[in-house]
Amino acid sequence: MQVSVEHVGKLERKVTVRIPADAYEAQVRSRLAEVCRTVRLKGFRPGKVPVKVVEQRFGAQIRSETMSELVRTSFQQAVDEQKLRPAMSPTISTTGTPVNGQIEYTATFEVLPELEKLDVSTLPITRPVASVEESDVDNMIETLRQQRRTWVAAERGAQAGDMVLFEFAAQADGVVHPAEGRERMGTILGSGAVSRELEDRLAGRASGEEFEAELDLPADFRIAALAGKRARVTLKIVRVQEPRLPEVDAAFIAGFGIGEGGMEKFRADVRANLERELKNVLAARLKNEVVQKLVDSHPDIEVPEAMVTAEANALAQQAVAQAQQQGRQIAPDVEAFRPLARRRVIAGVLVGEIARQNGIRVDSRRVAEALASIASTYEEPERVIELYQRDPQLMNGLQNRVLEDQVAEWIADHAQTTAQTLTFTEAMRPAG
């Protein structure tokens, strides 16, 4: 095999590989012979199908598969010999026809940048630290009670925490909604599901009351013709219900699949879940902090444009999917995502390079723990584990996330790191 490398650009490479045609033909003959032994064709005994018949029926497919496999294995050998690190899959060009006893193909691709030793010792890193306290367990149990509350009719005016079902009609600037009758809605006072002004008008009203009010409709009101306008609204209270919280007794605990152990086991399970969530959040916060500081210290490194384009396209697709979930249709400008995409690619390159330069390899034990943690949130965890184990793409994604966490921790251990103590609630609050 002969290999030549051409530098097309800063990171783009064009590799030409020449393979003896005899080696290709030998592999074709070997695969034809294998098919002859295993194929079943009408009119022939198993293992007795003539080579000519097999070649006539399957020759084109066998030659195509053989060429693909030969290109794949020889390309990997070529980049290993030349110490190249492709950023993405190459573009292959070949006629597949032997010339002067050789088959030639060219592979064009971008390589990862060669970086000097990355020094993280001066990076100012803030490492968040938090723990689960008994009060946090109490708060979560109260949240679980709230989630399992029931509603009973309230023979009084509505107050905070009550569920109010009401009918309304609104008009402003000649626009009436709905065109006929009234529309029915419901809200829990204090939840913020409707405007504060509307909640204030509903408060104190009892079932059956009907009244009118002038309201400033929010700018994001779902009826575009009325959004942001002052409207006259007719309201009728259909029903007021107050919440009833369940007692934390044996029946309540049993609803979480706990048959034995009672309150002690229940609190232990709640704590374990909170600690798992907290661990994940703290790891994510640290990784975000490290990546931001790392990229800020290397903002101008050259990265493969193909990777930036792929990341920009992925971000655009995510934006489309999110818009569709919200009932909107958008046509995103991929170019608008390129700055963020480039920053993400730089982050990935830097994290990967630190792992390579310092011999940080994915810890299989941590991968297993991460998979078990993910699976534990499902009713049938063993099926989730099996799904990951059978899907290379899912498992590869999990391994990459674990490696990123390991690199983030390594950087924090070797940088100018200061601990920031947070309460559980502060740690779980989305970063602003």
N, C-alpha and C positions, 0 to 999 in steps of 0.2 A: 504494500500500500504506500502510495506517495502522497504527501501532504504539502501544500503551500498556503501561506497566509498573506493576505493583502490588507493593509490598513486603509479602509475607505474613508473613515472620519475619526474623530477623537475616540469614540467608543464602538464604531461600526467595523466589523471584520467580514472579509470575504474569504472563505476557506475552500480551496479546490482539492478534491480527493480523487485519486486514480486507483482503481482496483483491478487486478488482473481478471480478464473476462473468464479465464478458466475457472477461477474460484467461484464466480457467479454461476457458471454452467454446472459445476460440480454440485452446488447446493440445489439447483433446479432438478438435476437428475436424482439426487437423494430424496427430495420431496415427492417426485413422481413415483419413485419406487415405494415410498411409504404409503402413498395413496393407493397404489396397486394392491398392496397387502391388506388394506383396510376397507376400501370402497366396495359397495355392493351395487352391482348393475344387473338389470334384467338380462338373462341369457348367458351370464357368466357365473361360474362357481366362485365363492369367496376366495380371494387371494390369487385368482387365475385371470384377472382382467389384464389384457395386453397393454404394454406401455403406450403403444400408439393410440389405443382407444382412450386411455386416460388423458394423454396429451391433447387429443382432439377435443375432449369434453371439458377438461379443467386446465389445460395448458396456460391460457392467458391469465387466469386467476392465480395459478401457482407462480408464474413468473412475476406478476405484480406483487404478490405477498413476499416472495423471495427478495425482490429488489428493495422493498420497503424495509424488510428486516436487515438486509445488508447495509443499507444507508444508515439505519438507526445505530447498529453496532459499530460501524466504521466511523461514523461521526463522533460517537462517544469516545472511541479510541483516539481519534484525531485531536479532539479538544483536550483530552487528558495528556497526550504527548506534548502538545503545544502550550499546556498550562493556561488554557483559556477558560473563562467562566461566563458562559452564555447567560444573558439576563432573561431571555425568553426563547421559545422554540424557534429554530431557524427557518428561513425560506429556502427550500431546496429547488434547484433547477438542474435537470438532466434529460438527455434524450433516451437514456437507457440502452442505447445502441453501442456495441463495442467498436472502437476505433483503434487500429494498430494493436489489437490484442488487449485493450484496456477499456474499462467503463469509467467515465468521468462524470462527476457532479460537483456543483458549487453550492455551498451553504452560506447564506448571508444572514448576519445576526448582530446584535449589540451585546457587548460584554459589560459586566459590572466594573465600576472604576477601581483602579488600584490606588489604595489610600495608604498614606503614611500611618505609623502607629498612632492610634487614637488615644489621646490622654484625657481622662475624665476627672482627674484628681482635683481640678479647680472648679468643677461645676457646682453651683449652689443648689442643692436639692433639699426640698422639704418633705420629710417622710411622715405621713399621717399615722397616728397611733390611737387606737380606741379599744374598748372592751365592752362586753355585755354585762350590765349590772342587773340586780334583781328587779329594780324599778323598770328596766326595759322589758323584762319578761312580763311584769304586771301590765305594762302598757300594751304589749302584743296580745295578751289574753283579753284585755278590754276591747281591742280592735276586733278580735275573733267574735266576741259577744256582739259587737255592733254589726258584724257581717251576718250574724244569724238572728238578728232582731225580727220581731213580728210587729204587725201594725193593727191597732184597734181604733175604733171610732172614738173621736174626742168630742164630747158635748160642751164645747167652749170655743173661744176664739183661738185662732192658730198662733203658735209661738215657736221660737227657735227649736229646731229638731223635728218639728211636725212635718208630715207629708201632706201637701195640699194639692188636691185635684181641682182644676178650675177650667172654665170656658172663657174664651175671650174673642173679641173682634176689635180691629184697629183701623183707623182712617186718618189720612193726612194728605194734604195737597190733592184731593180728589181721588186718591187711591184707597180702596177698601179691601181689607183682608179679614176673613175669607169673603168671597163675592156674595155668599149667602150664609146665613146662620152664624155659628160660632165654631171656633176650633178648640179642641180639648187639649190641655197640657197638665203636667204635674211637676212638682218640684219639692225638695226638702228645704225648708227655710234655714238659711245659714250656709247652704252648700255652695252657693255661688253659681248654680246652674242657670239662674236667670239674673237680671240686673238687680243691683242693690235697691234701686228705686222701686222696682216691682215687688221685691220681697217686702219692703216697708209697707206697701199698699195692701199686701195680702195679710200681713201680721195683724192679729186681733180680730180677723173676720171669721165668722162661724159658717157652718154648712148652710146652704140655701141663700146666703146673702148675695145681693146683686148691686153693683155700683159702677160709676164711671170715674175715670181719672185721666189727667193729662200726664203723659209719660214721654221722656226722651228715650227713644229706641236706640239701642247700641249700634255702632257703626258696622258691626259684623252680623246684624240681624239677618236672619235667613231669607227674608223677603226683601230683595234688593231695592224695590221701589220705596220701601219704608225705612230702610237702614239709615241711621243717623238723624232721623227726623223727629220732631215733636208731634206726637199723635194723640188723638182722643181714643181712649180704650174703654170698652165695655167689658166688665168682668162679672162672672158668677161663680161663687164657691160651690163646687159640687160635693166635696167631701174633705173633712179634716181628720187625719189619723195621727195618733201619737205612738211612739215606739215602745215596745216591751222587750227588755233585754232578758235573755235566758240566764238562769242561775248556773254557776260553774259547779255542777254536780256530776254524779256518775253518768247520767244520760248525756250531758253535754260533752264530757270527756270521751265517752264511747263513740260519739260522732266523728272523732278524729282517729278512729281505728285502735284505740287503746282499751284492751279488755282487762288487763291486769296492771297493777302498779299504782292505780289511782292518781291523785293529784301530784304526787312526787314524780311519777313517770311522765305525766302530762307536762309539767314544768320543765323537766329535763329535755323532753322532745322539743318544746318551744325554744328553749335556750340553744339547743344544738342547731336548730334551723336559723336562728338569729346569728349565731357565731359563724355558720357557713356563709350566710349572706354578707356579714361584715367582713369576713376574710376576703371574699371576692371583690367587694367594694374598695377595701383598702389597697388590694393589689392593683385594681384598675386605676385608682387615684395616683398611686406611686408611678405606675407605668406612664400615665398621661403627663405627670410632672417631669419624669426623666426624659421622655421623648421630646417634650417641648423645649427643655433646656438643651438637649443634645442637638436638635435641629437649629435652634437659635445660635449655637456656637459653630455650626457648619452650614450656613444658609446657601452657599454658592457652589457646592460641589456638583460636578457633572454627573448626571444620571441618565440612563437610557430613555430616549424619547418614547420608545414603544411602550415602556412600562408606564410612563406618565399618561400616554393616550389611553391605555387600557384602564387605568385607574379613573381617569376623567369620564370615560364611557360608563364605568360601573357606578360612579357617583350620580351621573345623569339618569341612569336607569333606576337607581334608588329614589331619586326625586320624583320620577314619573310614578313609581309604585306607591309612594307615600301620598301623592296627589290623588291617585285613583282611590285609595282607601278613604280619602276625605270627600270623595264624590266630585273631584275636580279633574280637568284635563289640561295638561301643560305640554309644551314643546320646548324642552330645556335646551339651552345653548351650551353644548359640550365645552366650548372654549372658556366659558365662564367658570367651569370647574377645574381648569388646568392649574391655577395657582395652588389650590388646596391639594389637588392630585400630586403636583410636584413635591409639595411639602411631605405628603404621606410616603411618596416613593423615597425621598431622601431619608425619612425616618426608618423605613424598612431596610435600606441599604446600610445605614449606620449601625442599626441594631445587629444586622447579620454580620457586618464586618467586625464588630466588637466580639461577637460570639466566636467568629473564626480566629481572630487574632489571639484570643485568650483561651481557646480550647473549651469553650462552654458548649456542651452537648445536651440535648434534651434528656431529662431525667425520666426514665420509664416509670419509676415509682410515682412521680408527680403526675404523669399522664394518667396512670391508673386511678389515682386519687381524684383528679379533676373529672374523669369520666364517671366515677362512682358518685361524685357530688352532683353532676348533671342528672344522672339516672335517678337519684334519690328523690327528685322532685316530681317524678312520674309514678303512676299507679303500678306499672309493671316495669321496674327498673332493669330487670334482666333482659327484656326485649330491647330497651334503649342501648344497653351495652352491646348486645348482639348486632344491632343496626350499625353502630360505629365500627365494630370490628370487621364487618363485612363491606363497609363502604370506605375505600382508600381516601377519597376526597374529604369525607367528614373527619376521619382519623388524622389526616395530614393537617387539616385546619386546627384541630385540637392540639396537636403536637407543636404547631407554630405558635399558638397562643401561650402554651406552657413555656416554650423557649423564650418568648418575649418577656414573660414574667421573670424568668431566671436571669435574663440579661439586665432587666430593670433593677432587680435586687442586687446584682453584682455591681452595677454602676453606683447604686446608692451606698453600697459598702465601701467603695473606693473614691467617692466624691466628698465634697464639703457638705455633709448631710446634717440637717438639724431636725430633730423630732418635733412634731406638732401634735399635742394631745387634744383629742376631740371627744365629745360625748358620742354615744351611739347615734343619737338623733342627728347631730351635726355631721357625722361621717356619712350617714345614709342620705343626707340632703343633697340633691343634684348640685353639682358645682355651677356657680353662676358666672 
